[in-house]
Structure formats: C-alpha cells, structure tokens
Amino acid sequence: MPPPATALLPGFVTAFLTGFGITLGLIVAIGAQNAFVLRQGLRREQVGPVVAFCALADTLLVMAGVWTMGSLRTAIPALAPALTLGGALFLFGYGLLALRRARKPQALRAAQGLPEPASRARVLAQTAAFTLLNPHVYVDTVLLVGSVGAQEVGAARIGFVTGTAMASTAWFALLGFGARMLAPLFANPVAWRWLDALVGSMMLALGIVLLT
C-alpha cells in the first residue's frame, strides 16, 4: 500500500528547501552570466527570453545531474557514502569561500552592451555562450548539486529539483526585471559582504544537515 500524501509532504518540503538553498547559494555570485543578465535588464532588451533561457538551462542541467548520480548510486551502492560525503565537503568548502569573499567584497556591474539594439537570436546566442561555455556551470549543476540531489528518492527528489528550478527562476527574474532598482545595490561592495556572509552561513548549515 503506497504511503499517504501527507506522509510524503515533509520529505518533499525539506528537499525543496534544500534544493532552493543550495542553488541560490551557488547562483548568487559575481560572474559574467549575472552581469550579462543585469545588462539586459538595464537595457530592457529581450529580458524575458534571457531569464527563461538561464533558468531552464540550469534546471535541465540539475535534472541531468540528479538522475545520473542517482542511477550511479543505485548501480553502485558503495558509492552512496562517497556521494554524501562529497556533497557535504562541497557545501562546507563553498561556504568557507563565500565567507572569505565577504572579507574582501567586490561589486557586480553590468557589462558594457552593444550601442545598438540586438536581435533576439543574437541576444540568445550570447546568453547561451555565457551559460553553457562556462565549465563551472557543469561542475556546479551536474556534479555537485546532482550528487546532493541524488541522495533523495521518490517525491523528495522531485521536491529537490523543483526547489532548484524555483531558485534559478526567482534569481534571474529578480536580476533581469529588477535591474534598474538593483543595479546600485549590486554595485555596492558592502551589500555583497552581507550577501556572501549569508550565503556562506547557509551553505555550512546545509552541509551539516546533509551529514546528519
């Protein structure tokens, strides 16, 4: 007899919050992709397609990582402790790096754009380049987030992936559609000091949760 929906809900919610927190912690950083999305938001040029592409690409890569790592975990049961430990070490390491960045904060400024409006095809080609030609995106989404999500099973795994998708969508939408309001804030190193401190603390806490 399958478990009732009420029994599955706590696992789904916990996994959702874990996926949301990990993805948000990874994605909120100074980088070329975020600067590009901010630039498009300031220019008010193809913001919707850019936000949708970035969020969808992140979600698909995370899904590929979660189910690939999950299959490996099932095929090689001895791999499960290694994946758990690796995911926790990644969270601890990233959290410490974020806290280190908070000591010497930088600022996010929109990249200089083209003087003339670009076509949707050209903008999406640039978006794809900033998103998919960055090797770190595959390490973060497929390997690291995938190894954490692979610990979940059933409804909890769906909750984890849903959480990652919501975090990506929320961040890129905020960055693109709220660019004119957020640009001065992101150009302030003090704001990044507090943001990195928050991200670092959250990653350390998630690492402890994963180990326990």
N, C-alpha and C positions, 0 to 999 in steps of 0.2 A: 504494500500500500504506500503510495507516494506521500511524502510529508506535506502537511497543510501549508498554504501560502503564508500564514502568519509565522510559521516556523522558519521559513526561508528569508523573511524580511530582514531580521537583524543582520544576517550574513551579507545580504545584498547591500544594505546601507553602509555597513562597516567597510566593505570592499569598495563601494562607490566613493566614500570619503578618502580612503587610501589612494585610489587612483587619481582622484581630483587633486589631492595634496601633492603627490609626487610629481604629477605632470605640471602643475602650476609652479612648483619649486624649480623644475628644470627649465621651463619656458620663460620665466620672468628673469631675464638676464640681458646684459648689454651685448648685442650682437648685430650682424649685418641684416638678418631677416627682420628683426624687430625695428631696426632703423628704416628699412625699406617700407614696412607696413605703416610706420609713423609718417614717412614722407608722403605716401599715397593718401593718407588721411588728411594731411595738411593741404595737399593739392586738391582734395576731393575728387580724385580721379580713379575710377574703377575700384572703389573701396570694397563694395560687396563681393565681386569676384575674387579679389585678393584675399579677403578674410575667409571666404568659403574654401578657397584652394588650400590655404595654410592649415586650416582646421581639419579639412578632410584628409590631407596628406598625413598629418600627424596621427589621426585616428586609424587610418589604414595601416600605417607602419606599426603602431602599437598592437593592433589586432594580429598582424602577421607575427610579431614577436611573441605575443602571449600564447597563441595557439601552436607556434613552432616549438617554443620552450616547453609548453605543456605536453606536446607529443613526445619530446625527448625525455621529459620527466616520467611519462608513463612507460616508454620503451626501456628506459634505463633507470629503474627505481633508485639505484645508488646515487644517481645524480641529484635527487631531491635535496639532501642536506647541503650539497655544494651550491646549488642554486639559491637556497635560503641564505646561506652564509654570504655568498657573493652579493646578493641583493642588499643585505644588511650592511656589509662593508662599503658598498657603493653609496648608500644613504649616509652613512657616517662620514665618508670621505667628502661627499658633495656638501654636506652640512658644514664641515670644518672649512672647506674652501669658501663657502658663502660668508661664514663669519670672518674669514681672513680678508675677503673683499670689503667687508663692512669697515675694516680698519683703514683702508685706503680707497674710498669710494671714487668711482668715475661718474660719467654722465652719459645719457643717451641723447644724441642729437640726430635729427632726420638727415639722411644722406641727401646730397645735392641732386636734384632731379633734372630732367631734360627741360630746356626752356619752352618747348612746345608740347602740347598735349600728345600723349602717345596712344596708339590704338589699343583695344582690349587684348588683341593677340600679342602685341609686344609687351604689354604690362604683365600678362600671364606667363609669358616666356621668361621675363625677369624674375617673377615670383617663383617659378619652377627652379630656376637656377639658384636663387638664394636658399630655397628649401631643400632641394634634392642633391645639389652638388656639394653640400657640406657634409663631410664624413662623420662629424659628430652627431648628426641627426640620427644616423643608423645605430650608432653605439648607444645613444640615449634611449631611443624609442624601441628598437627591435631587441637589443641585447639586454640593457639594464631594466627598463620598465617591463619588457617582456618577461624577464626572469622573475620579477616581483609578482606580476600578474599570473604567472604560471602556477603559483602556489595556491591560487583559488580554484575552486571546482564548481560546476553547475551554475546556479543563479548568482553565486558570489563572483564568478569570473565575468559574467555579463555585467554585473554591477561595477566591477573594476574598470572594464573597458568603457562603460557608459560614463563613469567619473572622469576618465582621461579625455574623452570626447568633449564633455561639458567644460572642462578646464581649458582646453585648447580653443574652443569656440568663444568662451567668455573673454579670454585674454586678447585674442586677435580682434574680436569685435570692439572691446574697450579701447584697444590701441588704435584701430582704424577709424572708428566712428567718433571716438572721443579725443582725437589727436589734437585739435585746436585748444581744448581745455587742458590736456595732459602734457603737452609739449613743454611748457615752462617748468612743470613739476619734474619731468624726466631729465631736464637739463640741470637740475639742482643735485649736486653730489650728496648733500645731506639726506635728501629723500631716499637715494639709493643705499645710504648707510643703514637707515632703518629697515628698508625693504630686504636687504641682504641679511641683516640680523634676524629678521622674522623668518625668512626662508631657511637660514641655517638652523635655527632652533626647531623649526617644523620638521626638517629632514632628520635631525638627530632623534626627535621623538618618534618619527615613523620607523627609523631603524630599530629602536628599542621594541616597538610594537611588533615588528616583523620577527625579531628573535624570540619574543615571548609567545 
